[in-house]
Amino acid sequence: MKSNQYQGVAPEERFINPYNFVPLEAQCERQPINAYKEGKELYSGYIDCSMHLKTPIFIPNSSGECVLSNMKSKNDDKYEKSYDFFSYDDLSHCKPGDRKEVYSVPVIPGSEIRGVVRSVFEAAFNGCLSTIDTGRVLHRRSAANDVKKPGILRYDTDQEKWFVYSCDRIMLNRRFDKLDKKDKHKHGKFMSNEEYNGYDEGQKIYFKKSDNEYDNKYYMPYVVDDFFVGEPTQDMDNLWQEGYLHKGEPFGTKKHHESVFYFETKNISKRLTVDEKTLDNFLAVLNLYEENNKEKKEGSPHTGYAAYKKQTLSKIKNKEDILVFYSAANGNQAQYLSPSMISQQVYYTKIKEMLTKNGGYEPCEDRHCVCPACALFGMIPPDEQNTRSRTARQALGSRVRFTDATLLESSLLKERKDYYRGDIRLPAMGEPKPGAVEFYTKKPSDYQEGALFWTYDYWVKKEGKTRTPIKDSAFGIRGRKFYWHSENWKQYKDKLHGISTEFLKENINTNMTAGVRPLNHEKCPAFQFKVYYEHLTWDELNQLKWSLDFNDSACSHKIGRGKPLGFGSIQLKIEQVMQRTIDLQTGEWFMKQFPDTCREELPESDAMKDLKLITGWESKPTATISYPQIRLERTTEPREQQNNVNEEASHRWFTENAKRDKKVLPTIQEEMSANEASNWLKKIKVK
């Protein structure tokens, strides 16, 4: 692909997402394991293979996690995680930085090679999605134009059910403490940190509402003009109202008010039903915030709603009121409960259900009904009943075995250090999660052009922002994820060593970065490994060989860490195929080599054609390969400030894309065709 073929799309504006999807076929065909072999000649033996590095690769030796660097974070005094390359050396005894000048002979684990080859086999020959986590929740941050409403989750003891009671909210001043009379009425009475920290979530508070509306706050137009906490008195006038304090999370300097929930009238008339799935999803949202908080930026004040979650679990147990935000469905049902107006929301659609309805590509669970990939590579079903007997009964052993890839004695380098490129720091990759439906799913067939957006559960009409549930038959997933090859690895020159201080720079987040020791593809010799096969049919043997080398020297696999950053490109070559043969007269067995002429040319399916496009090393795209990018229209800002903005470029790109072009991920074919420029992804300009 050449730059002069962009047809109106400026090369500097275009980007190709690091991954794309090889489409699924209409149906994942399964049959009993014996049906794959019955009445067919079976072959056993081994395949001699070599592995040639096209780019630096990195596979961690996880027996030691801080072995290359002894640098600490200023914020939490934690050592930076840093990993040596995989070897047979046990690093569990190493102290931080012990391996800085110590090098091992590298090894590529057979399990890594097996996983790479199986992924290709599954995609090329219609296997199930064996590695997908069907229990993972699908979630995404709600759109800025899809805000939730305030409500009180309350248990009805008579009906023994939870309901959400719709309510209003008012702004409580938490920043402006020194105000003149004019501004005091604008921002409301100030609540000090001492007062605020002494109150729990849901604290009952009495307040007076301001007469004038606050600027541009249509969803919360008034402020608390006065308040007190305590018992009401008889001399209180009717301007005092009862409310409940909602304690949100810090949001930098942008946040200046908290919320007080209240009922505008004393007669509570509107309540919405809450089913068990909605309550489960609410707790899943709180779990997500807790997990995400473990990877927060250094010094971030966000707590992941830790206190809110703790109190919520207690209140559910004791059936006490909980302040929530919600979305209304069907007029009388509350959905997508959360602790904030714009937040993560967990979808009702589950991965396993979606795969079942999209051709039955959920992982195989029963040895008596397996896909071609599980029939060859084996499978262990999810142990739903947590009984070993069930797993043992349903599990299926593999008919292929991959050895570790090692260096031949004759090819060993004199200096072990020469195997490696130099220790570097890899950044956080921040790729979109499956919640990014624009990339992970096909646009629903009943989706109307001009609509605002769609999710796993619904799409939103532009008029009135009403939600339309997505029909099962209208929804489709994109397929199996593979990464493009690129030379992006050359950009990562952040050396792990050479800093004179014992502390890391303040902008380095030890939760999000890691020191690594990649192999030097220009100096490292080829690795050798074997693939042993047992009782394969002729078709299965040819399919295995195709999955190893694509029957095309121009194609390469991706292995290890950093694949989105351009690391991990390798070429596998079949050196010889050996067959185990038994002498019928003596009973002895011996090995003989299959001649090259025995290789069968397989008919290429659409999936195989797409695989060869995205794995093509010689034909890899020349366009920029990166996660979604924004381009600041401001050019006068300091570079450091621009970099801070670009840290969240992916998130901002998706937000702006939903408002503007509503681009979806192009197919592999579209990315490689100059005639499909209208479908290509571009940087989005923002102010």
Beta strands, then each sheet from edge to edge (+ up, - down):
strand 1: 14-15
strand 2: 19-22
strand 3: 43-53
strand 4: 139-141
strand 5: 149-156
strand 6: 161-166
strand 7: 168-173
strand 8: 204-209
strand 9: 224-228
strand 10: 240-246
strand 11: 257-262
strand 12: 271-273
strand 13: 322-329
strand 14: 333-338
strand 15: 344-346
strand 16: 400-402
strand 17: 424-426
strand 18: 441-442
strand 19: 453-454
strand 20: 458-460
strand 21: 467-469
strand 22: 476-477
strand 23: 480-483
strand 24: 514-516
strand 25: 527-536
strand 26: 557-558
strand 27: 569-582
strand 28: 589-593
strand 29: 630-632
strand 30: 681-682
strand 31: 684-686
sheet 1: 1+ 30-
sheet 2: 2+ 23-
sheet 3: 16+ 25- 3+ 27- 26+
sheet 4: 16+ 25- 3+ 27- 28+
sheet 5: 4+ 15-
sheet 6: 12+ 6- 5+ 13- 14+
sheet 7: 7+ 11- 10+ 8- 9+
sheet 8: 17+ 24-
sheet 9: 18+ 22-
sheet 10: 19+ 20- 21+
sheet 11: 29+ 31+
end
